[in-house]
Amino acid sequence: MQIHLWRGFNRLFLALAIGWTIICTVAFPEFFIYKTRLQFETEHQQNVNNCYKDYGIYYTYSVSKCLDSSDETLKNEEELYSQSLLRSYMSKEWKNIVVLIVLPLSILYILAVALKWVWRGFRPK
C-alpha cells in the first residue's frame, strides 16, 4: 500500500486554512473584545475604590460626582470596543484581513511545495 503524502498534506492544509480563517475572523476579535472589557472593568473598579478612598465612605455629592464620572468613562470605553464597531471596522478593512489570512497560508503552501521538490531530488530513480 502506497502512502499518498501529497494528498494527505492537501487535506491537512485545507483543514488548517479553514481553522486559521475562523481564528482570524471570529475567535481573535471576540477574544480582543473580552480582554479589553475585562481591563476596563478592572480600571472601573479601581476608580470606584479610589472615589470612596478619596471622599470617604459616606455618600456625598463629591462621591456621587466621582462615581458618575467613573461610570461614564466605563460606558464610553465599552462603546469604543463594541462588537458592532469592530464588525464595521472589519467590513471596511476587509482587504487587510484577506491579506492576513492568505499571506501566511500561501507562504506555508509554497514552503511545502519547495520541500517536496527538494525531497524528490534526493530520492533515487
C-alpha positions in Angstrom: 0.0 0.0 0.0 1.4 3.3 -1.0 1.1 6.4 1.2 -0.1 9.5 -0.6 1.7 12.2 1.4 0.7 15.0 -1.0 -3.0 14.2 -0.8 -2.7 14.0 3.0 -0.9 17.3 3.0 -3.6 18.9 0.9 -6.3 17.7 3.2 -4.4 18.9 6.3 -3.7 22.2 4.6 -7.4 22.7 3.8 -8.3 21.9 7.5 -5.7 24.3 8.8 -6.7 27.0 6.3 -10.3 26.8 7.5 -9.2 26.9 11.1 -6.9 29.9 10.5 -9.8 31.7 8.8 -12.1 31.1 11.7 -9.4 32.3 14.2 -8.7 35.5 12.2 -12.4 36.4 11.6 -14.2 35.2 14.7 -12.1 34.0 17.6 -9.4 36.7 17.8 -11.9 39.7 17.6 -14.1 38.1 20.3 -11.0 37.4 22.5 -9.8 41.0 21.9 -13.2 42.4 23.0 -13.3 40.1 26.1 -9.8 41.2 27.2 -10.4 44.9 26.7 -13.7 44.8 28.6 -12.1 42.9 31.4 -9.3 45.6 31.6 -11.9 48.4 31.5 -14.0 46.8 34.3 -10.8 46.4 36.4 -9.9 50.0 35.9 -13.5 51.0 36.7 -13.4 49.0 39.9 -10.1 50.7 40.9 -11.7 54.1 40.1 -14.7 53.3 42.3 -12.4 52.3 45.1 -10.4 55.5 44.7 -13.6 57.5 44.9 -14.5 56.0 48.2 -11.0 56.3 49.5 -10.6 59.9 48.5 -14.0 61.2 49.6 -14.8 58.8 52.4 -17.4 56.1 52.7 -20.4 58.4 53.1 -22.4 59.1 50.1 -22.0 62.8 49.4 -22.2 65.0 46.3 -18.4 64.6 45.6 -18.6 60.8 45.8 -21.7 60.8 43.6 -19.9 63.0 41.0 -16.8 60.8 41.1 -18.8 57.6 40.7 -20.8 59.1 37.8 -17.6 60.2 36.1 -16.2 56.6 36.5 -19.4 55.1 35.2 -19.4 57.5 32.2 -15.8 56.6 31.4 -16.6 52.9 31.5 -19.6 53.4 29.2 -17.5 55.3 26.7 -14.7 52.8 26.7 -17.1 49.9 26.2 -18.8 51.7 23.3 -15.3 52.2 21.8 -14.7 48.5 21.7 -18.2 47.2 21.0 -18.8 44.3 18.7 -20.8 46.3 16.2 -17.9 48.8 15.9 -15.4 46.0 15.4 -17.6 44.4 12.8 -17.9 47.7 10.9 -14.1 48.1 11.0 -13.7 44.6 9.7 -16.1 45.3 6.8 -14.2 48.4 5.9 -10.7 46.8 6.2 -11.6 43.5 4.5 -8.6 43.8 2.2 -6.2 43.8 5.1 -8.0 40.9 6.7 -7.8 38.9 3.4 -4.0 39.6 3.3 -3.7 38.5 6.9 -5.4 35.2 6.1 -4.0 34.4 2.7 -0.3 35.5 3.1 0.7 33.0 5.9 -1.2 30.2 4.2 0.4 30.9 0.8 3.9 31.0 2.4 3.2 27.7 4.1 2.0 26.1 0.8 5.0 27.4 -1.1 7.3 26.1 1.5 5.7 22.7 1.3 6.0 22.6 -2.5 9.6 23.6 -2.2 10.3 20.9 0.4 8.5 18.3 -1.8 10.7 19.3 -4.8 13.9 19.0 -2.8 12.8 15.7 -1.3 12.1 14.3 -4.8 15.6 15.4 -5.8 17.2 13.2 -3.2 15.3 10.1 -4.0 16.9 7.6 -6.3 15.1 6.8 -9.6 
